[in-house]
Amino acid sequence: MHVGWIGTGLMGEPMARRLLGAGHRVTAHNRTAGRTGPLVELGASAAATVAEVKGEVVITMLPFPSEVMAEVLEGAAPGTVVVDCSTTAPALARTWAAQGQRRGVAVLDAPVSGGPAGAGAGTLSIMVGGDPAAFERVRPLLELMGSTVVHHGPPGSGQLAKLVNQTLVAGATLAACEAYALAVHGGLDVGRVRESVRPGVAGSPLLDYLWSRLAEGDLEPGFKLDHFTKDLGLIREAAGELPMPGTDRVAELAERVRAAHGGERGTQAMVRVADR
């Protein structure tokens, strides 16, 4: 299948690599042109502009897909399936699906969870909303990138499922960072604490990831604070009048850490929340 791919960053590049490895033809574009180089070395074609990205299926994996979606829909031929793997507002996903339908283009919202490691291993969780027939058409592609692929319902449903996921991630990230700080403050061997915690209900892949990075003093991103705070804003928007005091507090603290240490830092930088 010919796949157009837009966005070859921390997540997009390893995801597109999975499709190339399975023999699919990929035309890739990234705003920073050099970022498509590794995919080109594997056989992909590079597109200099969004308008040059063509395919039976066009997949976007971007921090802010609204910057390109209008151009994607304008350039897509009738019958194309556009799959947005970014995290956006459910209302925006519904708008794009309606716009696509008027042009004979199916638009699926299919955000992912699992981080760069999951993207490279093909073990992402992919949450899909949109037309069921279009979903079945692209399911084989999605299953190359994810070990869990679930269709949640009409347009916007995938994005809402992702925001539920991000609500859980938000609380767990802050808790993991505060727990790490407590262990260090008390003079414990963090490796031994993790050994004790891992088998119980508090253990998780997220805790393993955050603590291993913190133990190395590594604040480089698997998931950037800029994107974390963006998602927290989307959660608040989707919740509307629903009270979410815990998530609101995480959002407030994340903004403080981002302002102090930079949005390019990974979410493990939340350990710095007590910094003055």
C-alpha positions as CSV (number, residue, x, y, z in Angstrom):
1,M,0.0,0.0,0.0
2,H,1.2,3.5,-0.7
3,V,1.2,5.5,2.5
4,G,1.8,9.3,2.9
5,W,3.4,10.1,6.2
6,I,3.6,13.6,7.8
7,G,5.7,14.0,11.0
8,T,8.9,12.1,11.6
9,G,9.8,13.0,15.2
10,L,10.3,10.9,18.3
11,M,7.1,8.9,17.5
12,G,6.5,9.3,13.8
13,E,9.9,8.1,12.6
14,P,9.8,4.7,14.3
15,M,6.1,4.2,13.4
16,A,6.8,4.9,9.7
17,R,9.8,2.6,9.9
18,R,7.4,-0.3,10.9
19,L,5.5,0.2,7.7
20,L,8.6,0.3,5.5
21,G,9.8,-2.9,7.2
22,A,6.6,-4.6,6.2
23,G,7.1,-3.7,2.5
24,H,4.7,-0.7,2.2
25,R,5.7,2.3,0.0
26,V,6.1,5.4,2.1
27,T,6.3,9.1,1.1
28,A,7.4,11.1,4.1
29,H,7.4,14.8,5.0
30,N,8.7,16.6,8.0
31,R,8.8,20.4,8.6
32,T,12.5,20.0,9.3
33,A,13.6,18.4,6.0
34,G,16.6,16.5,7.4
35,R,14.4,14.5,9.8
36,T,13.2,12.3,6.9
37,G,16.7,11.1,6.1
38,P,16.7,7.9,8.2
39,L,13.4,6.8,6.4
40,V,14.8,7.7,3.0
41,E,17.8,5.5,3.7
42,L,15.3,2.6,4.3
43,G,13.6,3.2,1.0
44,A,11.0,6.0,1.7
45,S,10.5,8.9,-0.7
46,A,10.9,12.4,0.8
47,A,8.2,15.1,0.1
48,A,9.4,18.7,0.3
49,T,5.9,20.0,1.2
50,V,2.7,18.7,2.6
51,A,1.0,19.1,-0.8
52,E,3.5,16.6,-2.2
53,V,2.4,13.9,0.3
54,K,0.2,11.5,-1.5
55,G,-1.0,7.9,-0.8
56,E,-4.0,5.7,-0.5
57,V,-3.6,6.4,3.2
58,V,-2.1,9.6,4.7
59,I,-1.0,9.4,8.3
60,T,-0.2,12.4,10.4
61,M,1.8,12.2,13.7
62,L,2.3,15.8,14.9
63,P,2.3,17.8,18.1
64,F,-0.2,20.3,16.4
65,P,-1.8,18.7,13.4
66,S,-4.2,21.6,12.9
67,E,-1.2,23.4,11.3
68,V,-1.4,21.1,8.3
69,M,-4.8,19.3,8.3
70,A,-6.5,21.8,6.0
71,E,-3.8,21.3,3.4
72,V,-3.9,17.5,3.8
73,L,-7.6,17.4,3.2
74,E,-7.4,19.8,0.2
75,G,-4.7,17.6,-1.4
76,A,-6.3,14.2,-0.7
77,A,-8.0,12.5,-3.6
78,P,-11.5,11.1,-3.1
79,G,-11.2,7.6,-1.5
80,T,-8.2,8.5,0.5
81,V,-8.2,7.6,4.2
82,V,-6.5,10.2,6.4
83,V,-5.4,8.8,9.8
84,D,-4.5,11.4,12.5
85,C,-2.3,9.7,15.1
86,S,-1.7,12.9,16.9
87,T,-3.5,13.9,20.1
88,T,-6.1,16.6,19.5
89,A,-9.5,17.8,20.8
90,P,-12.4,15.4,20.1
91,A,-14.4,18.3,18.7
92,L,-11.6,19.1,16.2
93,A,-11.5,15.4,15.1
94,R,-15.2,15.6,14.5
95,T,-14.8,18.7,12.4
96,W,-12.1,17.2,10.3
97,A,-14.1,14.0,9.7
98,A,-17.1,16.1,8.5
99,Q,-14.8,18.2,6.2
100,G,-13.3,15.1,4.8
101,Q,-16.6,13.4,4.2
102,R,-17.7,16.4,2.0
103,R,-14.6,15.7,-0.1
104,G,-15.0,11.9,-0.3
105,V,-12.2,11.4,2.2
106,A,-12.5,9.4,5.4
107,V,-10.7,10.9,8.4
108,L,-10.0,8.7,11.4
109,D,-8.7,9.9,14.7
110,A,-6.2,7.3,15.9
111,P,-4.0,8.7,18.8
112,V,-1.5,6.4,20.3
113,S,0.1,5.5,23.7
114,G,3.3,3.7,24.4
115,G,6.1,6.2,23.8
116,P,9.1,5.9,21.4
117,A,9.9,2.4,22.7
118,G,6.5,1.2,21.9
119,A,6.6,2.9,18.5
120,G,9.8,1.1,17.6
121,A,8.6,-2.3,18.9
122,G,5.2,-2.1,17.3
123,T,3.5,-2.4,20.6
124,L,1.6,0.9,20.8
125,S,-2.0,1.1,22.0
126,I,-4.0,2.8,19.2
127,M,-7.4,4.3,20.0
128,V,-9.5,4.9,16.9
129,G,-12.6,6.9,16.1
130,G,-14.4,7.3,12.8
131,D,-16.0,5.4,10.0
132,P,-15.9,1.6,10.7
133,A,-15.3,0.7,7.0
134,A,-12.4,3.1,6.8
135,F,-11.0,1.6,10.0
136,E,-11.2,-1.9,8.6
137,R,-9.4,-0.8,5.5
138,V,-6.4,0.6,7.5
139,R,-6.5,-1.9,10.3
140,P,-3.6,-4.0,8.8
141,L,-1.4,-0.8,8.8
142,L,-2.4,0.0,12.4
143,E,-1.6,-3.5,13.6
144,L,1.9,-3.2,12.3
145,M,2.4,-0.2,14.6
146,G,0.3,-1.3,17.6
147,S,-0.4,-4.5,19.5
148,T,-3.7,-3.1,20.8
149,V,-5.9,-1.5,18.2
150,V,-9.4,-0.6,19.4
151,H,-12.2,1.2,17.5
152,H,-14.1,3.3,20.0
153,G,-16.9,4.7,17.9
154,P,-17.7,7.7,15.8
155,P,-15.3,10.6,15.0
156,G,-13.7,12.0,18.1
157,S,-14.1,8.8,20.1
158,G,-10.4,7.8,19.7
159,Q,-9.3,11.3,20.9
160,L,-11.6,11.1,23.9
161,A,-10.2,7.6,24.8
162,K,-6.7,9.1,24.5
163,L,-7.6,11.9,26.9
164,V,-8.9,9.4,29.4
165,N,-5.5,7.7,29.0
166,Q,-3.7,11.0,29.5
167,T,-5.7,11.8,32.6
168,L,-4.3,8.5,34.1
169,V,-0.8,9.4,32.9
170,A,-0.9,12.8,34.4
171,G,-1.7,11.6,37.9
172,A,0.7,8.7,37.7
173,T,3.5,10.9,36.4
174,L,3.3,13.3,39.3
175,A,2.9,10.5,41.8
176,A,5.9,8.7,40.4
177,C,8.1,11.8,40.6
178,E,7.0,12.7,44.1
179,A,7.6,9.1,45.3
180,Y,11.1,9.2,43.8
181,A,11.8,12.5,45.5
182,L,10.6,11.0,48.8
183,A,12.8,8.0,48.5
184,V,15.9,10.1,47.7
185,H,15.0,12.6,50.5
186,G,14.8,9.7,53.0
187,G,18.2,8.3,52.0
188,L,16.8,5.0,50.4
189,D,18.5,3.1,47.6
190,V,16.1,3.9,44.8
191,G,16.9,0.7,42.9
192,R,15.9,-1.4,45.9
193,V,12.8,0.6,46.4
194,R,11.8,0.0,42.8
195,E,12.5,-3.7,43.3
196,S,10.0,-3.7,46.2
197,V,7.4,-1.6,44.5
198,R,7.4,-3.1,41.0
199,P,5.6,-6.4,41.8
200,G,2.8,-4.6,43.7
201,V,-0.2,-2.5,42.5
202,A,2.0,0.6,42.4
203,G,4.4,-0.8,39.9
204,S,4.0,0.1,36.2
205,P,6.0,0.6,33.0
206,L,5.6,4.3,33.5
207,L,7.2,4.2,36.9
208,D,10.0,2.0,35.6
209,Y,10.7,4.5,32.7
210,L,10.5,7.7,34.9
211,W,12.6,6.3,37.7
212,S,15.3,4.8,35.4
213,R,15.7,8.2,33.7
214,L,15.8,10.1,37.0
215,A,18.4,7.7,38.5
216,E,20.6,8.7,35.5
217,G,19.9,12.4,36.0
218,D,18.4,12.3,32.5
219,L,15.7,14.9,31.7
220,E,15.7,14.4,28.0
221,P,12.3,13.7,26.6
222,G,10.4,10.6,25.8
223,F,7.4,12.8,26.2
224,K,8.0,16.5,26.3
225,L,6.6,18.9,28.9
226,D,5.3,21.0,26.1
227,H,3.2,18.1,24.8
228,F,2.2,17.1,28.3
229,T,0.8,20.5,29.1
230,K,-0.9,20.6,25.8
231,D,-2.7,17.4,26.5
232,L,-3.7,18.6,30.0
233,G,-5.3,21.6,28.3
234,L,-7.2,19.3,26.0
235,I,-8.4,17.2,29.0
236,R,-9.8,20.4,30.6
237,E,-11.5,21.4,27.4
238,A,-13.1,18.0,26.9
239,A,-14.2,17.8,30.6
240,G,-16.2,21.0,30.3
241,E,-18.1,21.5,33.6
242,L,-17.0,18.1,35.0
243,P,-14.8,18.8,38.1
244,M,-11.3,17.3,37.8
245,P,-9.5,18.9,40.7
246,G,-6.6,16.4,40.7
247,T,-5.8,16.8,37.0
248,D,-6.2,20.6,37.2
249,R,-3.6,20.6,40.0
250,V,-1.2,18.5,37.9
251,A,-1.7,21.0,35.0
252,E,-0.8,23.9,37.3
253,L,2.3,22.2,38.6
254,A,3.4,21.1,35.1
255,E,3.1,24.7,33.8
256,R,5.3,25.8,36.8
257,V,8.0,23.2,35.9
258,R,7.8,24.0,32.2
259,A,8.3,27.7,32.9
260,A,11.3,27.0,35.2
261,H,13.1,24.2,33.2
262,G,11.8,24.4,29.6
263,G,9.2,22.6,27.6
264,E,11.7,20.5,25.8
265,R,12.4,18.6,29.0
266,G,10.8,15.2,29.5
267,T,7.9,14.7,32.0
268,Q,10.4,13.2,34.5
269,A,11.3,16.8,35.1
270,M,8.1,16.9,37.2
271,V,10.5,15.8,40.0
272,R,11.5,19.4,40.1
273,V,8.1,20.6,41.1
274,A,9.3,21.6,44.6
275,D,12.1,23.8,43.2
276,R,12.0,27.4,44.2
